[in-house]
């Protein structure tokens, strides 16, 4: 018996592109099918009922039809519009960074319920309470975990010894923390403070709302940012373009907020 031609999926739009004058190629992150690409006919036409559900970061339910080439989206129902996120430049930019990172680290057709749940929960939290360094770093760490690239934080990845509460180091090439005795044996190891290691371990064991209770000093926030950036870049083997836009936007916001 052949598979049914039509199906419904829940998804979040992580990317879209124009096709011709009226159509869109939409990439969705879904819990059961992973990343899915489908064409939405006439979605760019003024007054199209599909249009509002196909913008990046839209969360909806999509009725699709299977084709030999790319499937078609024929109907869409909005589940979350994230009004506060979409009406604020900083929150929107953070959401787009998350979408780009998801797009860069996932492949089509591979189920990823944990990654989908992570993205949806983070977008809801940004919509509810805004976005700060903790939200972005928490997302990066938990995304690495969901993809199977979570840094090892309990034992030295070089010698296997239990990590002591002293300054250790993090190696992206070895996939985790190197103890103080092995630092010199790992060329890409970067010093990791006791507080930074504690925060990373704490984040892996709590939800985002709880993670936001951590009040990091500026120095600790910078350290966590640099360490996770190195780790994510090593996994991707390239930079995420929207990260530089976030840094520029943050600088401009700081400049305009100070007389």
N, C-alpha and C positions, 0 to 999 in steps of 0.2 A: 504494500500500500504506500503511495507517495505521501510525502509530508504536506500538511495544509499550506496553501499559498499565502494566507494572511495570518498575522500574529500581532499580539499587543505586548509592548515592553515599557517598563518604567525607565526613565533615563534623565541624565543631566547633559545639556548641550555643552561640549567643551571646545567646539570649533565649528565654524561654518564658512563656506566660500560661495561666491556667486557662480552660477552656470548660465551662460547666455544672458538674456535680458530679464528673465522672470524667475528662473529656478534657483534652488539652493542645494548645495551638497552639505549635509549636516552630519557631524560626528557626535555620537552620544556615548556617554559612559553609563553602562547598565550593570545591574547586579549579577545577572545570570549569563549574559553573553559577552561581558567585558566591553570592549570598545566596538561600536557598530557605526558604519557609515551608510547613509541612505539619502536618496534624492527627494526633495519636496518640490513638486511641480507648482509653478505659479506662486510660490511663497513670497516672492519679492513684488508681486503685483499689489498696488494700493488696495486696501480693504480685504486682503487675504485673511481668512480665519486662521491659517496656519502661522502667519508671520509672528505674532506675539509669543508663541510657544517655541520658536526656533532661534531666539537670540541666545548668545553665549551666556551660560550660567542659568538658563531656564530649566526648571525641573518639571517634568510632565509625564503623561502617559501617551504613548504613540502607537497608532494603528498602522501597521506596515504590510506591504504586499511583497512577496518574494519574486525576484526576477533572476534571470540567468546572470545578468551583470550586477548592477547595484540595486538594492531593494528600494521601494518607494514608501515614503510617508504620506498616507492619504488623509489621516485625521490626527488631531492632537488635542489633549486636554491638559491645561495648566494645573499643577499640583502645588507649586510654590513659586511666587513671583519675587520674593526677597525685596520688598519695596525700599527698605532703609539702605540695604546694600547697593541697589541699583541707582539710588538718587544721590549717592555720595562718591566723589571722585576717588578718595583714598580707599574706601571699602571696595569699590568696583575694581580698582587696580589690584588690590590684594586677591580678590576673587579670580581675576584673569591670570594672575601669577599661578594660583593654585590649578586653574584649568590647563595652563600651558605645561606645568610640571606633570600633571596627570597624563596629558596627551603624549609627552615625551617618554614616559616610563611604562606605558601600557601598550599592548598589542591587540589587534582585532581578533575577536573570537575566543579569547581566554577569559573564563569567568573570574570575577573579582568582587565578590560581595563585600569583603572587608574594606577594600579600597573605595567602593561606591559608598558604603556607610560612613566611612571617614570623611569623604568629600562633602556629603550631604550634611553631616553633623557640624562640620566646620563652617560651611556656608550659612547654616541656620544661626550659629553662634555669632558670626560676623554681622548678620542682619539684626540680631538681637542686641548685641553689646559692642559692636565695632571690632576693629582689628588692631593688634599691637604685635610687638616682637614675639611675645609668648605664643600667640596663635600661629604665626608663621613657622616658628621653630618647632612647635609641637606637631604641626601638620607634616613638616619635612621628616621628622623622626618617625612618626607613626606610618607615614607613607613608605619609608624604607623598610619598616617592619612588615607592612602588608605585602610588599614585593619580594620579601625574602632576603633583603640586604641590611637588616637591622645590625648596627654595630654591636659587637660582643662587649658587655660592660661588667661582667662578673669575674672573669679570669683573664690573665695575660694571654693574648693570642700568639705570643712567641714561645713562651715556656710553659704555659698552662697553670702557673701558680695563682692562688687567690690574690686579688688586688688588695693592697693595703691602703688605709686612709692617708695617703701622701700624694704629692704631685706625681702623676703618671703621664702618659702621652697617648694620643689617638692616632692610629695609622689607618688611612683609607685603603691602602693597598692590601693590608693584612686583614681588614674588616673589623677592627675593634681596638680596644685599649691595650697598650703595651706597658708592662710594669717598669718601675724606676730602674731595675737592674738590666733591662733589655733595651732601653731607649736607644743606646748608641749602636745597636745592631740593626735598627730600622731607619733607613734614610729619610722616609717621608713622615716619621712620627713628629707630632707637634704637641708641646706640653699641654696637659689637661689638668686644671685645678681640681682640688677636692670638691669644691662647691659645684663646679660644672658637672662632674661625674654624678654627684648626688641628684642634681636636677634632671639629668638625662634618665637616670634610673627611676626617679619619681614619675616622670612623664609617661614612661612605658607602662606604669601600673595604675594610671588614673584616667578619668575622662577630661575633656577640655575645660569644662567649668571649674573642676578642681585644680587643674594645671594653672589656671589664670590667677589662682591665689598666691602663687610664687611671686614674690617681689624681688626681682633681680636688680643688683646694682648696674650702673652703666657699663662698668668693666666686665661684669659677668655676662650681660646681654651681648656685648661685642664678641666675647670669647665663644659663646654658644653659636652665634651667627657665623663666625669664621670657621669653626669646626664642622658644623653641619653643611655649610656651603662647600667646603673641601670634599666632604663625603659624598654629597649629592652630585657634584661635578665629576668626581671619579666614577660614579656609577653610570652617569649619562655620557661621559667622555666629551662633554661640551657644556657651554654656559646656557642658562635659561635667559632668553632675551628680555623678558619682562622684569627680571630682577634689577637690571640697571635702571629701568624706568621707575621702579619703586624707590631706588636710592635717590634718583634725581627729584622725584616728587616730594620725598621726605625733606630733602634739603630746601626746596622751594617753600614748603609749608613752614619750616623753621624760620626761614628768612622773613617771610611775610608776617609771622606771628610776633616777631621782635621789632619794636620801633627803632 
